[in-house]
C-alpha cells in the first residue's frame, strides 16, 4: 500500500510539471527585441610639435678592430660634446646601439683577401626646442656623425588635445545618428555603449639605415620642417532607437 501511494504521487507531480511546461506563453511574457543604431564618429586636433627626437650615428671602418673602435669612440664623444654645448641635458642623450662586426673581403677569384671591421654607435637625442634641429644636425655632422637614421616630432603633453578630439568625435557621432534616425522616421534614444580608438601620432620624417647624414651639406643649417601633428580619436557609439 505504501509503495502504491508513492508511485501515484510521483505520477501526479510529473503530470503537473508537464502541464506547466506545455502552457503557452502569453503576449506579456514575450519581450520585444531592442532596436539599436550604431555609428562611428571622428574627431581631430591639430598641434604644433614642441619636441623632437633624433637618431644620430657614427659609422667607422678599418682593418684593425681596436683602431676602428677608438676612432668611432672619439667621433661619438665629439658629437656628444656638440649636443651638450646646445644645452641638451645628458639624460636626453641615450646610446641605443653599439656594434662591431667583421666584413670579409674577397678577391676576383672568390678567395678571402682580408677583413674590414665596421663599428656603429647610435644616439637617441631628445631635443626640447625643435627650432634648433637644423643647426644641431649641421653641427653633429661637422663633428663626425655620418648616420642620421630618423627625425621624429611630437607634443610633450597631448592630454588637452585628446580631450578636445574625443569631444569632437562624440559630436560627430551624435550628428550622424540624429541624421539617420530622422531620415527613417525614428526617435533617437539613450546611448547604450561607447568605445574609442586613439591614433594619429607622428611618424618619422625620414628614416632608414645607411650614411644618410653623409649626404647632407654641412656648411649650412639642414632645412627641417616640423609641420603639424594630428591627433585623431574615433568613437563607436550605439544608440537605442524608438
matplotlib code that plots the C-alpha trace (Angstrom):
import matplotlib.pyplot as plt

x = [0.0, 2.8, 4.6, 1.5, 0.9, 4.5, 4.0, 0.7, 2.2, 5.1, 2.8, 0.7, 3.8, 5.1, 1.8, 1.7, 5.2, 4.5, 1.3, 3.3, 5.9, 3.3, 1.4, 1.7, 3.4, 1.2, 1.9, 3.1, 5.8, 7.4, 9.8, 10.3, 14.0, 15.5, 16.4, 19.7, 21.7, 25.5, 27.6, 31.3, 32.5, 35.9, 37.5, 40.8, 43.1, 46.0, 49.1, 52.4, 55.2, 57.2, 59.7, 61.9, 63.7, 66.9, 68.6, 72.2, 75.0, 78.7, 79.9, 83.6, 85.5, 89.1, 91.4, 92.3, 89.4, 90.9, 91.8, 88.3, 86.6, 88.9, 88.2, 84.4, 84.6, 86.4, 84.0, 81.0, 82.3, 82.8, 79.1, 78.1, 80.1, 78.3, 75.0, 75.9, 77.0, 73.5, 72.2, 70.8, 70.8, 72.9, 69.7, 68.3, 71.3, 70.9, 73.0, 70.6, 73.1, 76.8, 78.0, 81.2, 81.4, 83.9, 83.2, 85.2, 86.7, 87.1, 89.4, 88.4, 88.9, 86.4, 89.0, 89.1, 91.6, 91.1, 88.7, 87.2, 85.9, 82.8, 81.6, 78.3, 77.4, 73.9, 72.5, 68.8, 68.6, 65.6, 65.5, 63.1, 63.5, 62.6, 63.7, 67.3, 67.0, 68.6, 71.6, 72.0, 72.1, 74.6, 76.9, 76.8, 77.6, 80.6, 81.6, 81.7, 78.2, 77.6, 74.3, 71.0, 68.7, 65.4, 63.8, 60.5, 58.3, 55.9, 54.0, 55.1, 51.6, 48.7, 46.1, 44.2, 44.3, 42.9, 40.1, 39.2, 39.4, 37.2, 34.5, 34.6, 34.3, 31.2, 29.6, 30.3, 28.7, 25.6, 25.1, 25.3, 22.9, 20.4, 20.5, 20.0, 17.2, 15.3, 15.7, 13.8, 11.3, 12.7, 13.4, 17.0, 17.1, 19.8, 23.4, 23.8, 27.6, 30.7, 34.1, 37.1, 40.3, 43.1, 45.6, 47.4, 50.7, 53.8, 55.8, 59.5, 60.2, 62.9, 64.4, 66.5, 70.0, 72.9, 75.0, 72.0, 73.8, 76.9, 74.9, 73.7, 75.6, 77.2, 78.1, 74.5, 71.7, 69.8, 66.3, 63.8, 60.1, 58.2, 54.8, 51.7, 50.8, 47.3, 45.8, 42.8, 40.2, 37.5, 34.4, 31.9, 28.5, 25.4, 22.1, 18.7, 16.1, 12.3]
y = [0.0, 2.4, 1.7, 2.3, 5.7, 6.8, 5.7, 7.6, 10.7, 10.7, 10.4, 13.3, 15.5, 14.6, 15.5, 18.9, 19.7, 18.6, 20.7, 23.8, 23.4, 23.0, 26.1, 28.6, 32.0, 35.0, 38.1, 39.8, 37.1, 37.9, 40.8, 42.6, 42.9, 46.3, 48.2, 50.0, 52.3, 52.1, 54.9, 55.9, 59.4, 61.0, 64.0, 65.6, 68.1, 69.9, 70.7, 72.3, 69.9, 71.1, 68.3, 66.3, 63.0, 62.5, 59.2, 60.2, 57.7, 57.4, 54.6, 53.8, 51.1, 49.8, 46.7, 47.0, 46.4, 48.4, 51.4, 51.4, 51.3, 54.1, 56.3, 55.7, 56.5, 59.7, 60.9, 59.9, 61.8, 64.9, 64.5, 64.3, 67.4, 69.4, 68.3, 69.3, 72.7, 73.3, 72.9, 69.4, 67.5, 64.4, 62.4, 63.4, 61.7, 57.9, 55.2, 52.9, 50.8, 50.0, 47.2, 45.9, 43.2, 41.8, 42.1, 39.7, 41.0, 38.8, 38.9, 38.3, 34.6, 34.5, 33.9, 35.8, 38.7, 40.4, 41.6, 45.1, 45.8, 48.0, 49.9, 51.7, 53.9, 55.3, 58.0, 58.9, 62.6, 64.4, 67.9, 70.1, 73.1, 71.9, 75.2, 74.2, 71.0, 72.3, 73.8, 70.7, 68.4, 70.5, 70.7, 67.0, 66.2, 68.6, 66.8, 63.3, 61.9, 60.3, 58.5, 60.3, 57.5, 59.3, 62.5, 62.5, 65.2, 65.0, 67.1, 66.5, 66.9, 65.8, 65.4, 68.6, 67.8, 64.3, 65.7, 68.1, 65.3, 63.0, 65.7, 66.4, 62.6, 62.3, 65.3, 63.8, 60.5, 62.2, 64.3, 61.2, 59.2, 62.1, 62.5, 58.8, 58.4, 61.4, 60.1, 56.9, 58.5, 57.1, 58.7, 58.6, 57.3, 56.9, 55.8, 52.0, 51.8, 53.8, 52.6, 54.7, 54.4, 57.0, 57.3, 59.9, 60.0, 61.3, 59.2, 59.7, 62.5, 60.3, 57.0, 54.1, 52.7, 53.9, 57.1, 59.4, 62.2, 62.0, 63.3, 66.5, 69.7, 70.6, 74.2, 75.4, 74.6, 71.5, 72.5, 70.6, 71.5, 70.3, 70.9, 70.0, 66.9, 65.5, 63.7, 61.6, 59.9, 57.6, 56.6, 53.8, 54.7, 52.5, 54.3, 52.9, 53.9, 54.1]
z = [0.0, 0.9, -2.4, -4.4, -2.7, -3.6, -7.3, -7.6, -6.0, -8.4, -11.4, -10.2, -9.7, -13.2, -14.7, -13.1, -14.3, -17.9, -17.8, -16.6, -19.3, -22.1, -21.1, -24.0, -23.2, -23.1, -25.1, -21.9, -21.4, -24.8, -24.6, -28.0, -29.1, -28.5, -31.7, -31.9, -34.2, -34.4, -35.8, -35.9, -35.2, -35.8, -34.1, -34.9, -33.2, -34.9, -32.8, -33.4, -32.2, -29.2, -29.0, -31.5, -31.4, -33.4, -34.1, -34.8, -35.5, -36.2, -38.6, -39.0, -40.9, -40.9, -40.9, -37.2, -34.8, -31.9, -34.1, -35.6, -32.2, -30.9, -33.9, -33.5, -29.8, -30.4, -33.0, -30.9, -28.0, -30.2, -31.3, -27.6, -26.8, -29.5, -28.2, -24.7, -26.0, -27.3, -23.8, -24.3, -20.9, -20.6, -19.7, -23.1, -24.9, -24.9, -26.6, -28.4, -30.3, -30.3, -32.6, -34.2, -36.9, -39.4, -43.1, -45.1, -48.4, -51.5, -54.4, -58.1, -57.6, -54.7, -52.0, -48.7, -49.1, -45.8, -43.2, -42.7, -39.2, -39.0, -35.9, -35.4, -32.4, -32.4, -30.1, -29.5, -28.8, -27.3, -28.5, -26.4, -28.7, -32.2, -33.7, -33.1, -35.1, -38.3, -36.6, -34.3, -37.3, -39.1, -36.1, -35.3, -38.9, -38.7, -35.5, -37.2, -37.3, -40.7, -40.0, -39.5, -39.1, -38.2, -37.2, -35.3, -33.9, -31.0, -28.5, -24.9, -23.4, -25.6, -22.8, -23.7, -27.4, -26.8, -24.7, -27.5, -30.1, -28.1, -27.7, -31.4, -32.2, -29.9, -31.5, -35.0, -33.9, -32.5, -35.6, -37.8, -35.6, -35.4, -39.2, -39.9, -37.3, -38.7, -42.3, -41.4, -39.0, -35.8, -32.5, -31.1, -27.5, -24.9, -25.6, -25.0, -25.3, -26.4, -27.5, -28.5, -30.5, -30.5, -33.3, -35.5, -33.7, -35.6, -37.9, -38.8, -41.2, -42.8, -41.7, -42.8, -42.4, -44.4, -44.5, -44.6, -42.9, -45.0, -48.0, -46.1, -46.8, -43.5, -44.5, -43.9, -41.5, -42.6, -43.7, -41.5, -41.2, -38.2, -39.8, -37.8, -35.8, -36.0, -33.0, -34.2, -32.0, -33.3, -31.3, -31.9, -30.3, -30.1, -29.6, -28.6, -31.2, -30.7]

ax = plt.figure().add_subplot(projection="3d")
ax.plot(x, y, z, "-o")
ax.set_aspect("equal")
plt.show()
